[in-house]
Amino acid sequence: MNSKLPNTKTSIFAVMSQMANQYGALNLSQGFPDFPVSNKLIELVNKNMLAGNNQYAPMPGVMELREVISEKIEKIHGKFYNPDTEITVTAGATQALYSTITALVHEGDEVIVFEPVYDSYVPAIELSGGTPIFLQLKGDDYRIDFAELQKVITAKTRMIIINSPHNPTGAVLSEDDIKKLEKIISGTKIILLSDEVYEHIIFDKRKHYSFAGSQKLANQSVIIGSFGKTFHTTGWKTGYCLAPKEIMNEIRKVHQFVVFCVNTPVQYAVAEYFKDDNNYLSVKEMYQEKRDYFIKLLKGSRFKITPAEGTYFQLLDFSNITDMPDNEYAEFLIKEHKIASIPVSAFYHDKHKSSVLRFCFAKGNETLEKAAEILNKI
């Protein structure tokens, strides 16, 4: 076969989860919760199935859901998105990302991404004939070097993709970062693709600075959200994207032929569940408790720990333990210690040297306690 993605391999998440199953390891690699979904939310899905909401939804999404998304964004960030023309419900964030990149990136366009970078961005860029331009986040706290960003912007720069809170590092953009980005894109036609799927999972009283909260950025941005991350329903694959009307019109042209529409009873259920603000605003407290508990359990370990600012991932630096490459060490932990993680080097396009592993703490306390018991013995 003459492959369109000759260098793309099976996702690291699938590989490590398969190894975890093969060796009977505790799986803290793939980012999915192992605790129950809200009974209320499940009841709402069932109610809508029984009510007959089981056929195709409107292509852009059920209007009730688009309306509550609009209300939430305006309430939190002060920006109104027209539910009819500027909001589309998608089959998860990955489909929203793919449809956006496919619609807006042309042959020869350059798209700037920051490494470590989530693995679905670059293949979509390449399939659209674009060229990914890789910049590395700097320091132990993984920050954008805006001077470096300014230098790599050219006449070919079509898009910049930014993820905050950031997977895999847990880093969160600051208000100063937003101001610097506003200055950089001022007077350009660059489109910003803002992956904000962990927007409600943010810690230590930090604020999530959505691009929707900046009029200068919002006018040139596509913003991606995820109900799966917020409501612990990753298998339902339900997300959304926000964009100005002219941009959204192009995204919908692709969306309709990738998936056409999204699970109908789930959309109605989420629309009703979303009306209670506490159902999404309380998520950060729950996950902060888990992050803090996991870190507390690991106090006796040899791993170096910088608490995640957001997401439900915690990085552990093993440089005090071994000089083994992180991909080899991750496999060693699965085979010899029966615990699975993700090597951070997998989020780089080249052979990046790393001594850091990503662990998912979206788990019940019993799972976290078992994980800590293993890690503390190493």
C-alpha positions as CSV (number, residue, x, y, z in Angstrom):
1,M,0.0,0.0,0.0
2,N,1.1,3.6,-0.7
3,S,0.2,4.8,2.8
4,K,-0.9,8.3,3.5
5,L,0.5,8.0,7.0
6,P,3.6,5.9,6.5
7,N,5.2,6.8,9.9
8,T,2.0,6.5,12.0
9,K,1.8,3.5,14.2
10,T,-0.9,2.2,16.6
11,S,-1.7,4.7,19.3
12,I,0.6,4.5,22.3
13,F,-2.6,4.4,24.4
14,A,-3.8,1.2,22.7
15,V,-0.3,-0.3,22.8
16,M,0.1,0.2,26.6
17,S,-3.4,-0.9,27.5
18,Q,-2.9,-4.1,25.4
19,M,0.3,-4.8,27.3
20,A,-1.4,-4.1,30.6
21,N,-4.0,-6.7,29.7
22,Q,-1.4,-9.1,28.5
23,Y,0.7,-9.0,31.7
24,G,-2.2,-8.4,34.2
25,A,-1.0,-5.0,35.1
26,L,-2.8,-2.2,36.9
27,N,-3.7,0.2,34.1
28,L,-3.0,3.8,34.8
29,S,-2.0,4.4,31.1
30,Q,-5.1,5.2,29.1
31,G,-7.1,8.2,30.3
32,F,-10.5,6.8,31.4
33,P,-12.1,6.7,34.8
34,D,-12.8,3.4,36.6
35,F,-15.5,4.8,38.9
36,P,-19.3,4.9,38.1
37,V,-21.1,7.4,35.9
38,S,-23.8,9.5,37.6
39,N,-27.0,7.3,38.0
40,K,-29.0,10.5,37.2
41,L,-27.2,10.8,33.8
42,I,-27.8,7.2,32.9
43,E,-31.4,7.5,33.9
44,L,-31.8,10.5,31.6
45,V,-30.3,8.5,28.7
46,N,-32.7,5.7,29.3
47,K,-35.6,8.1,29.7
48,N,-34.8,9.5,26.2
49,M,-34.5,6.1,24.7
50,L,-37.8,5.1,26.0
51,A,-39.3,8.4,24.9
52,G,-38.4,7.5,21.3
53,N,-35.4,9.8,20.8
54,N,-33.5,7.1,18.9
55,Q,-33.3,8.3,15.3
56,Y,-30.9,10.7,13.6
57,A,-30.4,14.0,15.4
58,P,-30.0,17.2,13.4
59,M,-26.6,17.4,11.8
60,P,-25.2,20.2,14.0
61,G,-26.6,18.6,17.1
62,V,-29.8,18.6,19.2
63,M,-30.8,22.3,19.6
64,E,-31.5,21.9,23.3
65,L,-27.9,20.8,23.8
66,R,-26.5,23.6,21.7
67,E,-28.5,26.1,23.7
68,V,-27.2,24.9,27.1
69,I,-23.6,25.0,25.7
70,S,-24.2,28.6,24.6
71,E,-25.6,29.5,28.0
72,K,-22.7,28.0,29.8
73,I,-20.0,29.7,27.7
74,E,-21.7,33.1,28.1
75,K,-22.2,32.6,31.8
76,I,-18.6,31.6,32.5
77,H,-16.6,33.5,29.8
78,G,-18.9,36.3,28.8
79,K,-19.0,35.3,25.1
80,F,-22.2,34.5,23.2
81,Y,-22.1,31.8,20.6
82,N,-25.2,31.5,18.4
83,P,-26.5,27.9,18.9
84,D,-27.8,27.8,15.4
85,T,-24.7,28.8,13.5
86,E,-21.7,28.7,15.8
87,I,-21.9,25.5,17.9
88,T,-21.7,21.9,16.6
89,V,-22.1,18.7,18.7
90,T,-19.4,16.2,17.7
91,A,-18.7,12.5,18.2
92,G,-16.1,13.3,20.8
93,A,-13.3,15.9,20.7
94,T,-11.1,13.8,18.4
95,Q,-13.7,14.0,15.6
96,A,-14.1,17.7,16.3
97,L,-10.3,18.2,15.9
98,Y,-10.2,16.1,12.8
99,S,-13.1,17.8,11.1
100,T,-11.7,21.2,11.9
101,I,-8.2,20.5,10.6
102,T,-9.6,18.8,7.5
103,A,-11.9,21.8,6.8
104,L,-9.3,24.6,7.3
105,V,-5.9,23.2,6.5
106,H,-4.9,23.2,2.8
107,E,-2.0,21.6,0.9
108,G,1.2,23.4,1.8
109,D,-0.2,25.1,4.9
110,E,1.9,25.1,8.1
111,V,0.4,24.2,11.5
112,I,2.3,24.9,14.7
113,V,2.0,22.3,17.5
114,F,3.6,22.2,20.9
115,E,5.4,19.1,22.1
116,P,4.7,17.0,24.0
117,V,1.6,16.9,21.7
118,Y,-1.5,14.9,21.9
119,D,-1.3,12.2,19.2
120,S,-4.3,12.9,17.1
121,Y,-3.2,16.4,15.9
122,V,-0.3,15.6,13.6
123,P,-1.9,12.8,11.5
124,A,-4.9,15.0,10.7
125,I,-2.6,17.8,9.6
126,E,-0.6,15.4,7.4
127,L,-3.8,13.9,5.9
128,S,-4.8,17.4,4.8
129,G,-1.5,18.0,3.1
130,G,-0.3,20.4,5.8
131,T,3.1,20.5,7.4
132,P,3.4,20.3,11.2
133,I,5.9,22.8,12.8
134,F,7.0,21.4,16.1
135,L,7.9,23.6,19.1
136,Q,8.8,22.2,22.5
137,L,7.2,23.4,25.7
138,K,9.9,24.7,28.0
139,G,11.1,23.8,31.5
140,D,9.8,21.4,34.1
141,D,6.5,23.3,34.1
142,Y,6.1,23.0,30.3
143,R,5.5,26.6,29.2
144,I,5.2,28.1,25.7
145,D,8.2,30.1,24.6
146,F,6.4,33.0,22.8
147,A,9.5,34.5,21.4
148,E,10.2,31.2,19.7
149,L,6.6,31.0,18.5
150,Q,6.9,34.4,16.9
151,K,10.0,33.4,15.0
152,V,8.5,30.3,13.4
153,I,5.3,32.1,12.1
154,T,5.5,32.6,8.4
155,A,3.2,33.5,5.5
156,K,2.4,29.8,5.3
157,T,1.2,29.6,8.9
158,R,-2.5,28.6,8.7
159,M,-3.1,27.4,12.3
160,I,-1.7,27.1,15.8
161,I,-3.0,24.3,18.0
162,I,-3.0,24.9,21.8
163,N,-4.2,22.5,24.5
164,S,-4.9,23.8,28.0
165,P,-5.2,22.2,30.5
166,H,-2.6,20.2,28.7
167,N,-2.4,16.5,28.0
168,P,0.0,14.9,29.0
169,T,1.7,17.5,31.2
170,G,-1.2,19.0,33.1
171,A,0.1,22.6,32.5
172,V,-2.4,25.4,32.3
173,L,-2.3,28.7,30.4
174,S,-2.1,31.9,32.4
175,E,-3.7,35.3,31.8
176,D,-0.3,36.6,30.7
177,D,0.0,33.7,28.1
178,I,-3.4,34.8,26.7
179,K,-2.2,38.4,26.3
180,K,1.0,37.3,24.6
181,L,-0.9,35.2,22.2
182,E,-3.3,38.1,21.4
183,K,-0.4,40.2,20.5
184,I,1.2,37.6,18.3
185,I,-1.9,36.9,16.2
186,S,-3.0,40.5,15.9
187,G,-3.3,41.5,12.3
188,T,-2.9,37.9,11.0
189,K,-5.3,35.5,9.5
190,I,-4.0,32.6,11.6
191,I,-6.7,30.3,13.0
192,L,-6.2,29.1,16.6
193,L,-7.4,25.6,17.4
194,S,-7.9,25.5,21.2
195,D,-8.3,22.0,22.7
196,E,-10.1,22.7,26.0
197,V,-11.4,19.3,26.8
198,Y,-10.2,19.4,30.4
199,E,-11.6,22.9,31.0
200,H,-13.4,21.8,34.2
201,I,-10.5,19.8,35.6
202,I,-8.2,22.5,37.0
203,F,-6.6,22.8,40.4
204,D,-5.4,25.0,43.3
205,K,-7.9,27.8,42.5
206,R,-6.5,28.4,39.1
207,K,-8.8,29.9,36.4
208,H,-9.3,28.3,33.0
209,Y,-8.6,31.0,30.5
210,S,-10.7,29.9,27.6
211,F,-10.1,31.5,24.2
212,A,-13.8,32.3,24.3
213,G,-13.0,34.8,27.1
214,S,-10.8,36.8,24.8
215,Q,-12.6,38.7,22.0
216,K,-9.4,39.0,20.1
217,L,-8.8,35.3,20.2
218,A,-12.4,34.1,19.9
219,N,-12.7,35.8,16.5
220,Q,-10.0,33.6,15.1
221,S,-10.5,30.5,17.2
222,V,-12.1,27.1,17.1
223,I,-12.7,25.8,20.6
224,I,-13.1,22.1,21.4
225,G,-14.9,20.7,24.4
226,S,-15.7,17.2,25.7
227,F,-18.6,15.9,27.8
228,G,-16.8,12.6,28.1
229,K,-14.0,14.2,30.1
230,T,-16.3,16.2,32.3
231,F,-18.9,13.6,33.1
232,H,-16.6,10.5,33.1
233,T,-18.3,9.0,30.0
234,T,-15.4,8.7,27.6
235,G,-17.1,5.8,25.8
236,W,-20.1,7.9,24.8
237,K,-17.9,10.0,22.5
238,T,-19.8,13.2,22.8
239,G,-18.1,16.6,22.5
240,Y,-18.6,20.0,20.7
241,C,-16.8,22.8,18.9
242,L,-17.4,26.5,18.9
243,A,-16.4,28.9,16.2
244,P,-17.5,32.1,14.4
245,K,-20.2,31.4,11.8
246,E,-18.0,31.6,8.7
247,I,-15.5,29.2,10.2
248,M,-18.2,26.8,11.6
249,N,-19.8,26.7,8.2
250,E,-16.7,25.1,6.7
251,I,-16.3,22.7,9.6
252,R,-19.9,21.5,9.2
253,K,-19.2,20.7,5.6
254,V,-16.7,18.1,6.8
255,H,-18.6,17.1,9.9
256,Q,-21.6,16.0,8.0
257,F,-19.6,13.5,5.9
258,V,-17.4,12.2,8.7
259,V,-20.2,11.3,11.1
260,F,-23.3,13.4,10.1
261,C,-24.7,13.4,13.6
262,V,-24.1,12.3,17.2
263,N,-25.9,9.8,19.5
264,T,-29.4,11.2,19.9
265,P,-30.5,10.0,23.4
266,V,-27.2,11.0,24.9
267,Q,-27.5,14.5,23.5
268,Y,-30.9,15.0,25.0
269,A,-29.7,13.5,28.3
270,V,-26.6,15.7,28.5
271,A,-28.7,18.8,27.7
272,E,-30.9,18.2,30.7
273,Y,-28.0,17.2,33.0
274,F,-26.0,20.2,32.0
275,K,-28.7,22.6,33.2
276,D,-27.6,22.0,36.8
277,D,-24.3,24.0,37.0
278,N,-23.1,21.9,39.9
279,N,-22.9,18.8,37.7
280,Y,-19.9,20.3,35.9
281,L,-18.6,22.9,38.3
282,S,-18.0,20.3,41.1
283,V,-15.8,18.1,38.9
284,K,-12.6,20.1,39.7
285,E,-13.0,19.5,43.5
286,M,-13.5,15.8,43.0
287,Y,-10.4,15.5,40.8
288,Q,-8.3,17.7,43.0
289,E,-9.0,15.4,45.9
290,K,-7.8,12.5,43.8
291,R,-4.7,14.3,42.6
292,D,-3.8,15.3,46.2
293,Y,-4.5,11.8,47.5
294,F,-2.4,10.1,44.8
295,I,0.5,12.5,45.5
296,K,0.2,12.0,49.2
297,L,0.3,8.2,48.7
298,L,3.6,8.6,46.7
299,K,5.4,10.7,49.3
300,G,7.6,7.7,50.2
301,S,8.5,6.9,46.6
302,R,11.7,7.8,44.7
303,F,9.8,9.5,41.9
304,K,10.1,13.3,41.6
305,I,6.6,14.9,41.5
306,T,5.4,18.3,40.3
307,P,1.6,18.4,41.0
308,A,-0.4,18.7,37.8
309,E,-2.2,22.0,37.4
310,G,-5.1,20.4,35.5
311,T,-6.3,17.3,33.7
312,Y,-6.5,13.9,35.4
313,F,-2.9,13.0,34.6
314,Q,0.1,13.2,36.9
315,L,3.7,13.1,35.6
316,L,6.3,11.1,37.6
317,D,10.0,11.7,36.9
318,F,12.1,8.6,37.5
319,S,15.5,10.1,36.8
320,N,16.5,9.3,40.4
321,I,15.8,5.6,39.8
322,T,17.3,4.7,36.4
323,D,18.7,6.2,33.3
324,M,16.6,3.8,31.1
325,P,14.7,5.5,28.3
326,D,11.1,6.2,29.3
327,N,9.6,3.8,26.7
328,E,11.7,0.9,27.9
329,Y,11.1,1.8,31.6
330,A,7.3,1.9,31.0
331,E,7.5,-1.6,29.5
332,F,9.7,-2.7,32.4
333,L,7.1,-1.5,34.9
334,I,4.3,-3.4,33.2
335,K,6.3,-6.7,32.9
336,E,8.1,-6.6,36.3
337,H,5.9,-4.5,38.5
338,K,2.5,-4.9,36.9
339,I,1.7,-1.2,36.5
340,A,1.0,0.6,33.2
341,S,1.7,4.2,32.3
342,I,2.5,6.3,29.2
343,P,6.0,7.3,28.3
344,V,6.0,11.1,27.6
345,S,8.5,10.6,24.7
346,A,5.6,9.1,22.8
347,F,4.2,12.7,22.5
348,Y,7.2,13.9,20.5
349,H,7.7,13.4,16.8
350,D,11.4,12.5,17.1
351,K,13.4,10.4,19.5
352,H,13.1,12.7,22.5
353,K,15.0,11.7,25.6
354,S,12.7,11.6,28.6
355,S,12.7,10.3,32.1
356,V,9.0,11.1,32.7
357,L,5.9,8.8,32.7
358,R,2.2,9.9,32.7
359,F,-0.2,8.2,35.1
360,C,-4.0,8.6,35.0
361,F,-5.4,9.3,38.5
362,A,-9.1,9.2,37.3
363,K,-9.5,6.1,39.4
364,G,-11.2,4.9,42.6
365,N,-9.1,5.3,45.8
366,E,-8.6,1.5,45.9
367,T,-6.9,1.6,42.5
368,L,-4.8,4.6,43.5
369,E,-3.7,2.8,46.7
370,K,-2.7,-0.3,44.8
371,A,-0.7,1.8,42.3
372,A,1.1,3.7,45.1
373,E,1.9,0.5,46.9
374,I,3.6,-0.8,43.7
375,L,5.4,2.5,43.0
376,N,6.6,3.0,46.5
377,K,8.5,-0.3,46.5
378,I,10.5,0.6,43.4
